[in-house]
Amino acid sequence: MPKRPPRRERLPRRAWRASAIAGLLLTGLAGCATPPPLATPPFPPVPPPRQEAMPKPPVSEQALLWQPGHWDWNGHGYDWIAGEWVPRDGHSNMWMEGYWKREQGAWIWVPGHWT
């Protein structure tokens, strides 16, 4: 007849089961925690760009680049800045629309610019 293991050998097995059950319960409860709310920006969303026709470039000795129309923040709302031909010098090929970014706990407006 097989000998029954001593009681002290069964205690670690019970402790393991109890910790496994506690771990599963805690894992299940972790999904119930509400994440902290995202900081709501204190400004209205940027409107979509307006559709505008690109006119023919003016006659110029300088190379020109079309700068698209874009929205700019004036401190109280958005102003539409119409597209225009600008000198190519000092500009890259990619236009970046204006956007809001959070920096050091404050929201700042980054105007449209060439990157």
TORPA-4810 file (N, C-alpha, C, O; in nm, 3 decimals):
<nodes>
NODE_1_0.084_-0.116_0.000_0.000_0.000_0.000_0.090_0.124_0.000_0.183_0.133_0.081_M
NODE_2_0.062_0.224_-0.094_0.149_0.342_-0.099_0.133_0.426_0.026_0.026_0.440_0.084_P
NODE_3_0.245_0.479_0.063_0.248_0.562_0.183_0.198_0.702_0.150_0.232_0.758_0.046_K
NODE_4_0.123_0.756_0.235_0.072_0.892_0.217_0.184_0.991_0.248_0.256_0.975_0.348_R
NODE_5_0.201_1.096_0.160_0.309_1.191_0.190_0.280_1.266_0.320_0.165_1.286_0.357_P
NODE_6_0.384_1.306_0.386_0.363_1.381_0.511_0.289_1.512_0.482_0.296_1.565_0.372_P
NODE_7_0.221_1.562_0.580_0.140_1.682_0.568_0.223_1.802_0.526_0.172_1.886_0.451_R
NODE_8_0.344_1.815_0.570_0.426_1.932_0.537_0.456_1.942_0.388_0.483_2.052_0.339_R
NODE_9_0.452_1.831_0.312_0.474_1.837_0.167_0.351_1.890_0.095_0.366_1.947_-0.014_E
NODE_10_0.233_1.874_0.150_0.111_1.923_0.084_0.089_2.072_0.106_0.018_2.134_0.026_R
NODE_11_0.144_2.132_0.206_0.124_2.274_0.232_0.176_2.361_0.118_0.105_2.453_0.077_L
NODE_12_0.294_2.338_0.064_0.338_2.423_-0.046_0.245_2.412_-0.167_0.222_2.512_-0.236_P
NODE_13_0.190_2.294_-0.193_0.098_2.277_-0.305_-0.029_2.360_-0.282_-0.078_2.423_-0.375_R
NODE_14_-0.080_2.360_-0.162_-0.199_2.440_-0.131_-0.168_2.590_-0.141_-0.247_2.668_-0.193_R
NODE_15_-0.052_2.626_-0.090_-0.013_2.767_-0.098_-0.001_2.809_-0.245_-0.041_2.920_-0.282_A
NODE_16_0.054_2.722_-0.329_0.068_2.753_-0.472_-0.070_2.772_-0.534_-0.090_2.866_-0.611_W
NODE_17_-0.164_2.684_-0.504_-0.299_2.695_-0.558_-0.365_2.826_-0.515_-0.427_2.896_-0.595_R
NODE_18_-0.349_2.858_-0.388_-0.410_2.982_-0.336_-0.350_3.105_-0.405_-0.422_3.198_-0.441_A
NODE_19_-0.219_3.105_-0.424_-0.157_3.221_-0.489_-0.196_3.227_-0.637_-0.212_3.336_-0.691_S
NODE_20_-0.211_3.112_-0.702_-0.254_3.112_-0.842_-0.396_3.167_-0.855_-0.424_3.246_-0.946_A
NODE_21_-0.485_3.127_-0.766_-0.624_3.177_-0.769_-0.625_3.327_-0.741_-0.696_3.402_-0.808_I
NODE_22_-0.547_3.371_-0.643_-0.541_3.515_-0.611_-0.486_3.593_-0.730_-0.536_3.701_-0.761_A
NODE_23_-0.385_3.538_-0.797_-0.328_3.605_-0.914_-0.429_3.618_-1.026_-0.438_3.723_-1.091_G
NODE_24_-0.507_3.512_-1.051_-0.611_3.518_-1.154_-0.719_3.620_-1.120_-0.766_3.693_-1.207_L
NODE_25_-0.757_3.625_-0.992_-0.858_3.723_-0.952_-0.806_3.865_-0.969_-0.879_3.952_-1.016_L
NODE_26_-0.681_3.889_-0.930_-0.625_4.023_-0.945_-0.611_4.061_-1.092_-0.633_4.177_-1.128_L
NODE_27_-0.574_3.966_-1.176_-0.563_3.993_-1.319_-0.700_4.031_-1.375_-0.711_4.122_-1.457_T
NODE_28_-0.801_3.961_-1.333_-0.937_3.993_-1.379_-0.983_4.129_-1.332_-1.049_4.202_-1.406_G
NODE_29_-0.950_4.165_-1.209_-0.990_4.295_-1.156_-0.911_4.409_-1.218_-0.961_4.521_-1.225_L
NODE_30_-0.790_4.382_-1.263_-0.710_4.488_-1.325_-0.777_4.540_-1.451_-0.763_4.658_-1.485_A
NODE_31_-0.850_4.455_-1.522_-0.922_4.499_-1.641_-1.039_4.590_-1.608_-1.088_4.661_-1.695_G
NODE_32_-1.085_4.588_-1.483_-1.197_4.672_-1.443_-1.154_4.813_-1.405_-1.238_4.903_-1.394_C
NODE_33_-1.026_4.835_-1.386_-0.978_4.967_-1.346_-1.000_5.067_-1.458_-0.977_5.036_-1.575_A
NODE_34_-1.045_5.185_-1.424_-1.069_5.289_-1.522_-0.940_5.366_-1.547_-0.877_5.414_-1.453_T
NODE_35_-0.900_5.378_-1.676_-0.777_5.453_-1.703_-0.800_5.601_-1.675_-0.914_5.648_-1.684_P
NODE_36_-0.694_5.675_-1.643_-0.713_5.818_-1.617_-0.762_5.887_-1.743_-0.721_5.850_-1.853_P
NODE_37_-0.849_5.987_-1.729_-0.900_6.056_-1.848_-0.789_6.132_-1.919_-0.698_6.187_-1.857_P
NODE_38_-0.798_6.133_-2.052_-0.701_6.210_-2.129_-0.731_6.358_-2.111_-0.847_6.397_-2.100_L
NODE_39_-0.627_6.438_-2.109_-0.646_6.581_-2.094_-0.718_6.633_-2.218_-0.670_6.616_-2.330_A
NODE_40_-0.831_6.695_-2.198_-0.907_6.750_-2.310_-0.844_6.880_-2.354_-0.828_6.971_-2.273_T
NODE_41_-0.808_6.890_-2.481_-0.746_7.015_-2.527_-0.843_7.133_-2.508_-0.963_7.118_-2.532_P
NODE_42_-0.791_7.248_-2.467_-0.878_7.363_-2.440_-0.905_7.448_-2.564_-0.913_7.570_-2.554_P
NODE_43_-0.919_7.386_-2.678_-0.939_7.459_-2.804_-1.028_7.377_-2.895_-1.037_7.255_-2.878_F
NODE_44_-1.095_7.441_-2.990_-1.176_7.364_-3.085_-1.087_7.292_-3.185_-0.975_7.336_-3.210_P
NODE_45_-1.134_7.183_-3.244_-1.052_7.112_-3.343_-1.026_7.199_-3.466_-1.106_7.286_-3.501_P
NODE_46_-0.915_7.173_-3.530_-0.879_7.247_-3.652_-0.977_7.208_-3.762_-0.997_7.088_-3.786_V
NODE_47_-1.040_7.305_-3.830_-1.133_7.271_-3.938_-1.060_7.205_-4.055_-0.938_7.219_-4.068_P
NODE_48_-1.133_7.133_-4.139_-1.067_7.075_-4.256_-1.024_7.185_-4.353_-1.086_7.291_-4.357_P
NODE_49_-0.918_7.161_-4.430_-0.873_7.264_-4.525_-0.982_7.296_-4.627_-1.060_7.209_-4.665_P
NODE_50_-0.985_7.419_-4.671_-1.078_7.459_-4.776_-1.023_7.414_-4.910_-0.902_7.402_-4.929_R
NODE_51_-1.114_7.388_-5.002_-1.072_7.355_-5.139_-1.040_7.486_-5.209_-1.121_7.579_-5.208_Q
NODE_52_-0.925_7.494_-5.271_-0.890_7.615_-5.344_-0.817_7.577_-5.472_-0.742_7.479_-5.477_E
NODE_53_-0.840_7.656_-5.574_-0.773_7.633_-5.701_-0.634_7.695_-5.696_-0.616_7.806_-5.646_A
NODE_54_-0.537_7.623_-5.749_-0.402_7.675_-5.754_-0.386_7.755_-5.884_-0.390_7.697_-5.993_M
NODE_55_-0.369_7.887_-5.874_-0.354_7.966_-5.995_-0.218_7.940_-6.060_-0.128_7.885_-5.997_P
NODE_56_-0.204_7.980_-6.184_-0.075_7.968_-6.251_0.025_8.056_-6.177_-0.011_8.163_-6.127_K
NODE_57_0.150_8.012_-6.170_0.249_8.095_-6.100_0.275_8.225_-6.175_0.270_8.227_-6.298_P
NODE_58_0.303_8.333_-6.103_0.334_8.458_-6.170_0.470_8.447_-6.239_0.553_8.363_-6.204_P
NODE_59_0.492_8.532_-6.335_0.621_8.535_-6.402_0.722_8.590_-6.303_0.702_8.697_-6.245_V
NODE_60_0.831_8.516_-6.283_0.931_8.556_-6.185_1.066_8.497_-6.223_1.074_8.389_-6.281_S
NODE_61_1.170_8.569_-6.189_1.305_8.516_-6.211_1.339_8.412_-6.104_1.425_8.326_-6.125_E
NODE_62_1.272_8.420_-5.991_1.295_8.326_-5.882_1.212_8.200_-5.904_1.103_8.204_-5.961_Q
NODE_63_1.265_8.089_-5.856_1.184_7.966_-5.854_1.078_7.983_-5.746_1.108_8.028_-5.635_A
NODE_64_0.955_7.947_-5.778_0.845_7.963_-5.683_0.789_7.828_-5.641_0.803_7.727_-5.711_L
NODE_65_0.724_7.829_-5.528_0.665_7.708_-5.470_0.527_7.745_-5.419_0.509_7.849_-5.356_L
NODE_66_0.427_7.659_-5.446_0.292_7.686_-5.397_0.282_7.651_-5.250_0.306_7.537_-5.211_W
NODE_67_0.245_7.749_-5.170_0.221_7.728_-5.027_0.070_7.717_-5.012_-0.001_7.814_-5.036_Q
NODE_68_0.019_7.601_-4.973_-0.126_7.581_-4.969_-0.193_7.669_-4.863_-0.130_7.711_-4.766_P
NODE_69_-0.322_7.694_-4.884_-0.400_7.764_-4.783_-0.407_7.679_-4.657_-0.402_7.556_-4.663_G
NODE_70_-0.419_7.746_-4.545_-0.418_7.672_-4.418_-0.486_7.755_-4.309_-0.502_7.877_-4.321_H
NODE_71_-0.523_7.687_-4.204_-0.581_7.752_-4.088_-0.472_7.794_-3.993_-0.373_7.722_-3.975_W
NODE_72_-0.489_7.911_-3.930_-0.394_7.959_-3.831_-0.472_8.004_-3.708_-0.579_8.064_-3.721_D
NODE_73_-0.421_7.977_-3.592_-0.487_8.011_-3.466_-0.456_8.157_-3.432_-0.339_8.197_-3.434_W
NODE_74_-0.559_8.237_-3.399_-0.538_8.378_-3.366_-0.552_8.408_-3.218_-0.551_8.524_-3.178_N
NODE_75_-0.565_8.306_-3.136_-0.581_8.323_-2.992_-0.725_8.306_-2.947_-0.751_8.284_-2.829_G
NODE_76_-0.820_8.315_-3.041_-0.962_8.300_-3.008_-1.033_8.206_-3.104_-1.140_8.154_-3.072_H
NODE_77_-0.975_8.183_-3.219_-1.035_8.099_-3.322_-0.936_8.082_-3.437_-0.820_8.123_-3.428_G
NODE_78_-0.985_8.023_-3.544_-0.899_7.997_-3.659_-0.926_8.097_-3.771_-1.041_8.131_-3.798_Y
NODE_79_-0.821_8.144_-3.834_-0.829_8.229_-3.952_-0.779_8.150_-4.072_-0.681_8.076_-4.062_D
NODE_80_-0.848_8.164_-4.185_-0.802_8.098_-4.307_-0.699_8.187_-4.375_-0.725_8.305_-4.401_W
NODE_81_-0.583_8.131_-4.404_-0.478_8.200_-4.477_-0.477_8.138_-4.617_-0.449_8.020_-4.634_I
NODE_82_-0.509_8.219_-4.717_-0.519_8.169_-4.854_-0.381_8.123_-4.905_-0.278_8.175_-4.865_A
NODE_83_-0.384_8.025_-4.996_-0.261_7.977_-5.057_-0.196_8.085_-5.143_-0.263_8.176_-5.191_G
NODE_84_-0.065_8.073_-5.160_0.006_8.172_-5.240_0.136_8.113_-5.293_0.186_8.013_-5.241_E
NODE_85_0.189_8.175_-5.395_0.319_8.138_-5.449_0.426_8.209_-5.366_0.418_8.330_-5.346_W
NODE_86_0.525_8.133_-5.318_0.633_8.191_-5.236_0.767_8.154_-5.301_0.776_8.055_-5.372_V
NODE_87_0.871_8.236_-5.275_1.003_8.201_-5.329_1.049_8.065_-5.277_1.031_8.033_-5.159_P
NODE_88_1.106_7.987_-5.364_1.153_7.851_-5.330_1.269_7.854_-5.231_1.282_7.763_-5.149_R
NODE_89_1.351_7.956_-5.238_1.469_7.963_-5.150_1.430_7.951_-5.003_1.339_8.020_-4.955_D
NODE_90_1.499_7.865_-4.933_1.476_7.849_-4.790_1.358_7.760_-4.753_1.325_7.749_-4.635_G
NODE_91_1.295_7.697_-4.850_1.182_7.609_-4.822_1.215_7.467_-4.867_1.284_7.446_-4.966_H
NODE_92_1.163_7.372_-4.793_1.177_7.232_-4.833_1.060_7.196_-4.924_0.984_7.284_-4.965_S
NODE_93_1.045_7.069_-4.954_0.936_7.025_-5.042_0.809_6.987_-4.968_0.706_6.964_-5.031_N
NODE_94_0.813_6.981_-4.834_0.697_6.928_-4.761_0.634_7.034_-4.671_0.702_7.093_-4.587_M
NODE_95_0.504_7.056_-4.690_0.429_7.149_-4.607_0.363_7.073_-4.494_0.301_6.969_-4.516_W
NODE_96_0.376_7.125_-4.373_0.314_7.063_-4.255_0.204_7.157_-4.206_0.231_7.273_-4.175_M
NODE_97_0.080_7.107_-4.200_-0.032_7.187_-4.150_-0.008_7.223_-4.004_0.066_7.154_-3.933_E
NODE_98_-0.070_7.332_-3.959_-0.060_7.369_-3.818_-0.127_7.265_-3.729_-0.220_7.197_-3.772_G
NODE_99_-0.080_7.254_-3.609_-0.136_7.155_-3.515_-0.108_7.198_-3.372_-0.022_7.282_-3.345_Y
NODE_100_-0.182_7.138_-3.281_-0.162_7.160_-3.138_-0.073_7.051_-3.083_-0.083_6.935_-3.123_W
NODE_101_0.013_7.089_-2.989_0.092_6.986_-2.920_0.103_7.024_-2.773_0.101_7.141_-2.737_K
NODE_102_0.115_6.922_-2.692_0.127_6.943_-2.548_0.276_6.945_-2.515_0.349_6.852_-2.546_R
NODE_103_0.317_7.053_-2.452_0.458_7.069_-2.418_0.470_7.124_-2.277_0.420_7.232_-2.247_E
NODE_104_0.537_7.049_-2.191_0.558_7.087_-2.051_0.427_7.124_-1.982_0.420_7.223_-1.909_Q
NODE_105_0.325_7.043_-2.005_0.197_7.061_-1.938_0.107_7.167_-1.998_-0.002_7.192_-1.946_G
NODE_106_0.149_7.231_-2.107_0.066_7.335_-2.170_0.045_7.302_-2.317_0.130_7.237_-2.379_A
NODE_107_-0.068_7.346_-2.372_-0.097_7.326_-2.513_-0.044_7.446_-2.591_-0.071_7.561_-2.555_W
NODE_108_0.031_7.419_-2.697_0.081_7.528_-2.780_0.044_7.502_-2.926_0.036_7.387_-2.970_I
NODE_109_0.022_7.609_-3.001_-0.012_7.600_-3.142_0.116_7.607_-3.221_0.197_7.698_-3.204_W
NODE_110_0.136_7.509_-3.309_0.250_7.508_-3.399_0.195_7.546_-3.537_0.124_7.466_-3.598_V
NODE_111_0.226_7.668_-3.586_0.169_7.711_-3.713_0.216_7.625_-3.829_0.318_7.556_-3.820_P
NODE_112_0.140_7.630_-3.940_0.180_7.559_-4.061_0.319_7.607_-4.104_0.352_7.725_-4.091_G
NODE_113_0.398_7.513_-4.155_0.536_7.548_-4.190_0.593_7.445_-4.288_0.539_7.336_-4.305_H
NODE_114_0.703_7.481_-4.349_0.777_7.391_-4.436_0.871_7.310_-4.352_0.938_7.363_-4.264_W
NODE_115_0.878_7.178_-4.378_0.970_7.091_-4.303_1.086_7.048_-4.387_1.173_6.975_-4.340_T
</nodes>
